[in-house]
C-alpha cells in the first residue's frame, strides 16, 4: 500500500472533440497507470462532444480499469458536453472546476446537414395522465400517423442513449433522472448546480485541490472497494505520443478530405503523363492515408460517392471537349458531396464551408487552366513534321521531262498541280503525297 501511495497520480488531458485519437490516448493512458501502479488517473476534460463509438471505447476502458479514474472538467470555462457527459458519469470520481458546464447529451446521427433533430415525445408508461397502453390506444383511435423512418431512428438512438447513461448513473450512484433529461431534453448544468443535484462528487479549483477533497473516499472497483489516499501526492502528466498526435491529425475530417484530393490528383497526373513516379507515389500514399482516416470516421457514403463523381467529371472535362459542362457538373457534385460527407452537427466533424468551396474552386480553376492550355496548343500552327508543309509557299525552280521542282523551306521537292507550272512561278502547297507535293498557283496573292 505504501508503494502504491508513493507513486504519482497520472494526469491525462483531452482538449478537443472525442474521436479515435483521444480514445487511443485515454485507453493507453489508463493501461500505463495500471503498469506504473498509480493510485489514481485524473482525466482533465474540455470537450464539445464527439463520436459515439470513441466515447463507448473510453467508457469501457474506465469501467474495466483496475485503477480509479477521476474525470475533472477543467480549467474554468471548460465544458463536458454531449459525449463528455457520458464519460463524466462513467468515472469513479466526477469533478468540475468552477464556472464549467456539462450536459446537452442528446445523440446526433449522421444525416442530411441542417436536418432538424428533435428528441422523441416521451411515451413511457409512467406518464402522469395515463398509462402507456392507453396513450397508444388513444393515438390509434385519433388516427395519429405512424412514425416515419427518420423519427423512428431518432427515437431508437435517444432511448438507447438514455438507457446507457441511466445505467452509468445507477452504477456510480449519481442522479439518473437528470442524466435522462440531459439526453432527452439536452439540458445543461453549471458546476455548482451539478454538485447540488448530485451529478458530480466534487467542485475543485485545481488538481491538488481535487486530490485533497477525494482523499479518504471509497470507490467501487471491479475487484472490490478501494479507499483513496491521494492527499499530497505528486502528479505526472502523460502527453500524447507521436502516434496519437499523427492519428489526431489524420482523423481530422478537413485534413482527410485534403489528403484525398491530393491523392486523386497525384494518381490522375501520373496516369496522364508518366514520369519519374513522384506524383504517383505521393498520390498513392495520400490516398491510402485518406482511406485510413475515412474508415475511422462516420462517413456518409452518398457524400463520398458525390465527391468521387465530381473528381471524375473534372478529369473528363480535361479529356473531352464538353465546353465546361462536365466541369460545372463536377463542381456541383463536389460541393454537394462535401456538405453531405460528414454531419456538421456532430462536434468536431463538420467540414468548414470555406474549405469545401475553396477546394471546388481550385479544382475548377485547374480544369479551366488545363483546358485553356490544351485549346491554345490545338490552335497553335504546326511548326514541324509533314503537316507543317501544307500551306507553305514556294517558287518553282525548274520544269523538265521528269516534272516540276520547287524549293520549300530550303529543300528541293518535286511538285505537281492541276495546271502547267513554269519556272519562277509562286505556288502554295495543298497536300503531301509521299515525296511529291500537290500545289496550286499563288499568283493572286503575289499580285
Secondary structure by P-SEA (a helix, b strand, c coil): ccccccbbbbbbbbcccccaaaaaaaaaaaaaaaaacccbbbbbcccccccaaaaaaaaaaaaaccbbbbbbcccccccccaaaaaaaaaccbbbbcccbbbcccccccccccccccccccccccccccccaaaaaaaaaaaccccccaaaaaaaaaaaaaaaaaaaaaaaacccaaaaaaaaaccccccaaaaaaacccccccccaaaaaaaaccbbbbccccbbbbcccbbbbbbbcccaaaaaaaaaacaaaaaaaaaaaaaaaaaaaaccccaaaaaaaaaaaaaaaaaaaacccaaaaaaaaaaaaaaaaaaacccccaaaaaaaaaaaaaaaaaccccccccccccaaaaaaaaaaaaaaaaaaaaaaaaaaaccccccccccccbbbbbccccccbbbbbcccbbbbbbccccccccbbbbbccccccbbbbcccccccc
